[in-house]
Amino acid sequence: GCVMGRLRGTPPYCALVNPLLMESGQARWCDEIVVGDVSEDVQISRTMARDDNSRSQVEAIVAAQLKRSDRLAQASRTLTNDGDLIHLYRQVDALHQELLAP
C-alpha cells in the first residue's frame, strides 16, 4: 500500500528509491536527484558479496547501467557511500535536515 495515504498532513518530501531511476525515465518525476556514489570496484565487491554472483556477472550488470560519470552529472546531490554505515547515516541525516529547512 501507499504510505503517503496513511500520513497526516503533507509530508515535507517524498523519496523515490530506484537504483535505475535515470535508466527507467522516472527521474523526470523528481525535483531533486540524490545519488549514492561509490567507486566501481567497491560496487562490484559489495554486489558480489550480497548476491553471491561472480565478478563477470556483476561487471555485466554494471556495464548495462548508466555510467558513473553520467549518473553524477545528473545528480543534484551526492552521498558518498564508500565508508561504513555510520558515515552514510550521517550524510543521510544532514540531507534530511537540509530538505526540512525552509
Secondary structure, DSSP 4 states (H G I P E B T S, - for coil): --SGGGSSS--S------TTHHHHTGGGG-S--EEEE--HHHHHHHHHHHHT--HHHHHHHHHHSPPHHHHHHH-SEEEE-SS-HHHHHHHHHHHHHHHH--
